[in-house]
Amino acid sequence: MSAESTPESGRRARRGRRMPRDKRHSGPKAMAWTAAAVLVLGGAGAGYVYVGLNGNLTSIDIDRLLGADRPEKAGNGSENILVLGSDTRSGGNRKLGGGADNGSARSDTAMIVHVHEGHKKASVVSVPRDTVVDRPACTDTEGGAHPAANGVMFNSAYATGGAACAVKTVESMTDLRMDHYLEVDFSGFRELVDELGGVEVTTTEDIDDPDSRLKLTAGTHRLDGAQALGLVRTRHGVGDGSDLGRIQLQQAFVRALVRQVGDIGLLTDPRKLYDITETATRALTTDSGLGSVNSLMAFAGGLRDIDPAGLHMVTMPVRYDSADPDRVLPETEKARLVWDALRNDEPIPRAATVDTATGGPESAVSAS
């Protein structure tokens, strides 16, 4: 699963072969850091282009790999972006996430970000990694063909065929065209949060999860990068211990992170702006349409008017699988309400998420 158009393709290629999942250290990767990277770059303004930063980016030609058999572009001014988090168990990431140093890559959490026409609001739909789906046939970045598979976990798409297979699976599930693809690794997330000076959140209960290495008392905390990573990886510290409860933490952290980006005044501190942008670009893998600093910053600049109040975040409607407590099944009719709303560039109706599986209490963490 090598990337195609950057000097770092060799490093990224090593991520392509994944070993079987170690459940104890499965390390779900929140999309918070990708949202932060994009919004940080948006805050930079169109006038800042940094020579040398292009070499930090890794890009993949998703359009070429998927061909013409895809949903049509919306044509209404809105955009859909598939945002994934990933990690490798080698190098510095091993210390952060545990597990074997086998060079394997994981993508355990996904968000579909729908930017509404006018780019003042965004709807974000988290897709649980443990959702049972039918995966279409796909081609990976090395040209390898992978047959379709029924009744498999959603995150097996990335494990099987990388970014292109993940995008094709999402498009098959939703009948929505993914206009862009963004992926960030979790060591880059930790560095980005530290560059931002930490992110402030409030916990309404104690959190103690040895697996994510996070221990917080109830109250307000300014989390550094390592603590923030622990929060978005926490599964057993809150709720019912499922991936759904962890998604709620991730969504709360995204809101806090977006607010933090808006509060730190990047335009008044060019050096800090450069450092954050360098960190963000080193952490990112994009589709080829966003594969340069110019194009990425032009895209991100269009998101600068989206604040926490303009983010509507939901989880794809699912129900627990009675045959396997570690899996969830799509609530097909309610999920269709979500996808139809995004296709028509409308707000997601409340009826789409009523009486669906949530993973537990929704107020364990909030933006301070």
KEMIRO-804253 format. One record per residue (C-alpha): x, y, z; chain. Coordinates in Angstrom, 3 decimals. Layout:
X_Y_Z_A
...
% end
This chain:
0.000_0.000_0.000_A
2.612_2.528_-1.035_A
1.814_6.164_-1.577_A
2.426_7.341_-5.089_A
3.715_10.868_-5.316_A
5.958_11.817_-2.444_A
9.454_11.244_-1.096_A
7.938_9.470_1.883_A
6.278_6.763_-0.164_A
8.662_4.122_1.154_A
7.811_4.941_4.743_A
4.097_4.937_3.995_A
4.370_1.705_2.042_A
5.525_-0.087_5.154_A
2.162_0.686_6.649_A
0.316_-1.256_4.007_A
0.735_-4.769_5.382_A
-1.171_-5.206_8.601_A
-0.945_-8.038_11.041_A
-3.999_-9.456_12.828_A
-5.493_-7.057_15.345_A
-4.192_-7.184_18.904_A
-7.414_-6.419_20.809_A
-5.648_-5.162_23.908_A
-3.718_-2.569_21.942_A
-6.145_-1.985_19.084_A
-5.631_1.757_19.554_A
-8.644_3.417_17.880_A
-7.567_6.559_16.124_A
-9.852_9.539_16.470_A
-10.371_11.922_13.649_A
-9.802_14.867_15.926_A
-6.214_15.364_14.802_A
-7.148_15.437_11.130_A
-9.864_17.977_11.743_A
-7.347_20.038_13.678_A
-4.721_19.821_10.947_A
-7.180_20.992_8.306_A
-8.600_23.776_10.447_A
-5.139_24.927_11.513_A
-4.135_25.223_7.884_A
-7.374_27.049_7.169_A
-6.528_29.559_9.876_A
-3.204_30.214_8.181_A
-4.793_32.227_5.388_A
-4.254_31.957_1.652_A
-1.162_34.194_1.690_A
1.093_31.695_3.483_A
2.838_29.167_1.251_A
5.933_27.521_2.713_A
8.712_26.331_0.430_A
9.747_22.819_1.399_A
6.467_21.814_3.037_A
5.300_20.035_-0.100_A
7.890_17.356_0.621_A
6.161_16.618_3.930_A
2.913_15.566_2.302_A
2.066_12.061_1.120_A
-0.645_11.723_-1.515_A
-2.552_8.913_-3.223_A
-4.312_9.127_-6.595_A
-7.698_7.883_-5.402_A
-9.502_8.935_-8.590_A
-7.220_6.833_-10.793_A
-7.538_3.775_-8.560_A
-11.336_3.923_-8.367_A
-12.033_4.820_-11.992_A
-15.377_6.034_-13.301_A
-17.712_3.624_-11.482_A
-18.464_5.978_-8.606_A
-21.326_8.156_-7.344_A
-21.724_11.479_-9.128_A
-20.320_14.666_-7.624_A
-22.945_16.611_-5.690_A
-22.940_19.710_-7.864_A
-24.582_21.825_-5.147_A
-21.485_23.452_-3.680_A
-21.084_20.927_-0.868_A
-18.163_18.524_-0.407_A
-17.629_15.158_1.287_A
-14.291_14.228_2.827_A
-13.412_10.805_4.213_A
-11.149_11.342_7.218_A
-9.205_8.406_8.640_A
-6.709_8.035_11.452_A
-3.873_5.529_11.203_A
-0.716_4.455_12.938_A
2.270_2.222_12.516_A
3.553_0.108_15.403_A
7.151_0.876_14.549_A
9.415_3.684_15.744_A
8.019_6.352_18.038_A
4.458_5.174_17.589_A
5.288_1.933_19.364_A
5.909_3.846_22.591_A
2.599_5.677_22.177_A
0.370_2.803_21.221_A
1.995_-0.350_22.503_A
1.927_-3.557_20.514_A
4.547_-5.294_18.442_A
7.102_-3.416_16.371_A
5.973_-5.091_13.170_A
5.477_-2.022_10.968_A
1.759_-2.741_10.614_A
-0.713_0.085_10.034_A
-4.194_0.433_11.482_A
-7.196_2.599_10.703_A
-9.731_2.043_13.402_A
-11.946_5.121_13.224_A
-13.453_7.045_10.334_A
-15.443_10.228_9.901_A
-17.357_11.394_6.854_A
-17.134_15.190_6.914_A
-19.819_16.919_4.845_A
-19.055_20.597_4.289_A
-22.328_22.331_3.468_A
-22.720_24.853_0.663_A
-21.286_28.187_1.739_A
-18.738_26.452_4.015_A
-20.261_27.873_7.195_A
-21.385_24.530_8.621_A
-20.301_20.891_8.538_A
-22.020_17.615_9.372_A
-19.703_14.897_10.649_A
-20.734_11.231_10.686_A
-18.538_8.795_12.626_A
-18.478_5.253_11.228_A
-17.784_2.645_13.943_A
-14.839_0.463_12.990_A
-16.681_-2.669_14.171_A
-19.670_-2.167_11.842_A
-20.435_-5.276_9.791_A
-20.525_-4.323_6.097_A
-20.282_-5.782_2.617_A
-16.948_-4.676_1.175_A
-16.804_-4.197_-2.613_A
-13.982_-5.442_-4.816_A
-11.174_-2.904_-4.884_A
-7.644_-2.198_-6.091_A
-4.833_-1.072_-3.778_A
-2.117_1.478_-4.561_A
0.254_-1.239_-5.794_A
-2.301_-2.473_-8.334_A
-3.321_-5.522_-6.325_A
-6.925_-6.653_-6.836_A
-9.026_-7.654_-3.822_A
-12.323_-9.518_-4.261_A
-15.531_-8.412_-2.608_A
-16.335_-9.775_0.852_A
-19.646_-9.910_2.685_A
-20.221_-9.553_6.421_A
-16.793_-8.156_7.346_A
-15.742_-5.381_9.702_A
-15.714_-1.892_8.235_A
-12.067_-1.279_9.121_A
-11.053_-4.385_7.171_A
-11.376_-2.279_4.021_A
-8.304_-0.214_4.903_A
-6.486_-3.311_6.138_A
-7.166_-5.051_2.838_A
-6.576_-2.397_0.217_A
-5.598_0.833_1.916_A
-7.066_4.258_1.257_A
-8.661_3.443_-2.097_A
-10.486_0.419_-0.695_A
-11.675_2.435_2.317_A
-13.044_5.166_0.030_A
-14.757_2.642_-2.240_A
-16.365_0.910_0.744_A
-17.715_4.192_2.097_A
-19.070_5.172_-1.317_A
-20.725_1.758_-1.640_A
-22.333_2.115_1.817_A
-23.557_5.671_1.350_A
-23.912_6.237_-2.406_A
-22.079_9.512_-1.749_A
-19.030_10.665_-3.703_A
-16.013_11.281_-1.470_A
-14.475_14.417_-2.977_A
-11.351_14.185_-0.839_A
-9.429_11.850_1.451_A
-7.398_12.813_4.529_A
-5.425_10.550_6.840_A
-3.315_11.408_9.883_A
-1.102_9.216_12.071_A
-1.385_9.379_15.842_A
2.168_10.482_16.635_A
1.502_13.477_14.390_A
-1.653_14.114_16.399_A
0.299_14.156_19.659_A
2.824_16.619_18.228_A
0.092_18.845_16.824_A
-1.709_19.113_20.167_A
1.581_19.992_21.872_A
2.296_22.651_19.221_A
-1.136_24.134_19.919_A
-0.281_24.414_23.615_A
-2.688_21.694_24.688_A
-6.465_21.475_24.499_A
-8.837_22.206_27.375_A
-11.690_19.802_28.143_A
-13.961_19.120_31.091_A
-14.619_15.584_32.293_A
-17.844_14.999_34.204_A
-16.570_11.766_35.742_A
-13.260_10.146_36.620_A
-11.563_8.335_33.736_A
-9.103_5.534_34.433_A
-8.232_3.331_31.455_A
-4.931_1.390_31.690_A
-5.187_0.377_28.034_A
-5.124_3.980_26.799_A
-2.830_5.040_29.656_A
-5.165_7.837_30.702_A
-6.141_8.730_34.236_A
-8.138_11.919_34.853_A
-10.258_13.094_37.740_A
-13.583_14.783_37.056_A
-13.004_18.447_36.286_A
-11.341_20.765_33.786_A
-7.988_19.791_32.303_A
-5.625_21.181_29.684_A
-4.471_18.011_27.944_A
-1.036_17.761_26.386_A
-0.491_15.618_23.308_A
0.008_12.334_25.147_A
-3.064_12.891_27.332_A
-5.170_13.921_24.346_A
-4.112_10.768_22.539_A
-5.105_8.756_25.605_A
-8.505_10.427_25.674_A
-9.384_9.689_22.064_A
-8.170_6.091_22.514_A
-10.124_5.497_25.725_A
-12.617_2.690_25.403_A
-12.949_1.069_28.814_A
-12.835_4.187_30.959_A
-16.344_5.443_30.121_A
-19.711_4.209_28.902_A
-20.241_0.559_28.060_A
-16.649_-0.071_27.006_A
-17.520_-0.242_23.320_A
-16.178_1.615_20.310_A
-19.382_3.689_20.332_A
-18.547_5.256_23.697_A
-15.070_6.078_22.466_A
-16.551_7.834_19.426_A
-18.413_10.163_21.781_A
-15.110_11.134_23.404_A
-13.568_11.723_20.011_A
-16.414_13.973_18.900_A
-16.232_16.020_22.110_A
-12.490_16.409_21.612_A
-12.946_17.594_18.019_A
-15.210_20.390_19.249_A
-12.667_21.414_21.874_A
-9.862_21.267_19.339_A
-11.691_23.408_16.799_A
-12.309_26.020_19.470_A
-8.667_25.929_20.543_A
-7.511_26.545_16.980_A
-9.796_29.546_16.785_A
-8.540_31.016_20.075_A
-4.744_30.976_19.730_A
-4.304_33.751_17.155_A
-2.085_32.012_14.604_A
-1.940_35.014_12.282_A
-0.128_37.094_14.922_A
2.665_34.559_15.450_A
4.311_33.560_12.130_A
6.849_31.254_13.755_A
4.178_29.311_15.621_A
2.102_29.209_12.477_A
5.009_27.696_10.544_A
5.741_25.109_13.250_A
2.111_23.991_13.408_A
1.803_23.851_9.632_A
4.979_21.803_9.349_A
3.708_19.347_11.960_A
0.324_19.089_10.253_A
1.753_18.456_6.784_A
4.164_15.789_8.079_A
1.234_13.964_9.667_A
-1.057_14.037_6.630_A
-1.763_11.681_3.753_A
-4.187_13.126_1.191_A
-5.781_12.365_-2.122_A
-3.783_13.770_-5.037_A
-6.188_16.693_-5.355_A
-4.897_17.983_-2.004_A
-1.340_16.769_-2.501_A
0.397_20.147_-2.407_A
0.594_22.856_0.225_A
-1.065_25.324_-2.141_A
-4.069_23.098_-2.846_A
-4.364_21.908_0.748_A
-4.280_25.432_2.141_A
-6.743_26.693_-0.468_A
-9.107_23.895_0.570_A
-8.527_24.412_4.275_A
-8.895_28.174_3.934_A
-12.476_27.549_2.861_A
-13.160_25.948_6.255_A
-12.038_28.851_8.412_A
-15.600_30.048_9.087_A
-16.695_26.734_10.617_A
-16.706_27.046_14.412_A
-17.843_24.546_17.087_A
-21.421_25.812_16.822_A
-21.355_25.002_13.112_A
-20.378_21.355_13.642_A
-23.170_18.776_13.824_A
-21.652_15.458_14.851_A
-23.458_12.116_14.894_A
-22.597_8.435_14.764_A
-23.845_6.347_11.859_A
-27.065_4.688_13.044_A
-26.264_1.178_14.232_A
-27.579_-1.503_16.570_A
-25.709_-4.070_18.612_A
-25.198_-7.435_16.905_A
-26.977_-10.049_19.033_A
-24.719_-12.744_17.566_A
-21.482_-10.954_18.516_A
-21.244_-8.293_21.258_A
-18.060_-6.905_19.659_A
-19.874_-5.980_16.425_A
-22.599_-3.558_15.392_A
-24.985_-3.666_12.444_A
-26.182_-0.714_10.365_A
-29.709_0.531_10.985_A
-30.323_0.607_7.259_A
-33.420_2.813_7.073_A
-32.122_5.366_9.582_A
-28.710_5.412_7.937_A
-30.451_6.163_4.655_A
-31.954_9.288_6.253_A
-28.398_10.421_7.044_A
-27.006_9.769_3.578_A
-30.020_11.349_1.854_A
-29.651_14.477_3.995_A
-25.992_14.816_3.039_A
-26.728_14.169_-0.619_A
-29.325_16.962_-0.581_A
-27.056_19.228_1.501_A
-29.627_19.309_4.299_A
-29.291_18.977_8.097_A
-29.291_15.404_9.403_A
-32.786_14.804_10.854_A
-33.049_13.939_14.524_A
-35.166_10.892_13.632_A
-32.082_9.306_12.063_A
-30.319_8.834_15.397_A
-33.172_8.317_17.868_A
-33.208_4.881_19.544_A
-29.916_3.733_18.058_A
-26.899_2.291_19.880_A
-24.813_5.019_21.545_A
-22.275_3.285_23.777_A
-23.331_4.923_27.015_A
-23.579_8.403_28.564_A
-22.981_11.261_26.136_A
-21.680_13.849_28.601_A
-18.475_12.304_29.975_A
-16.349_14.984_28.256_A
-17.200_18.445_26.985_A
-15.326_21.411_25.563_A
-14.454_23.662_28.504_A
% end
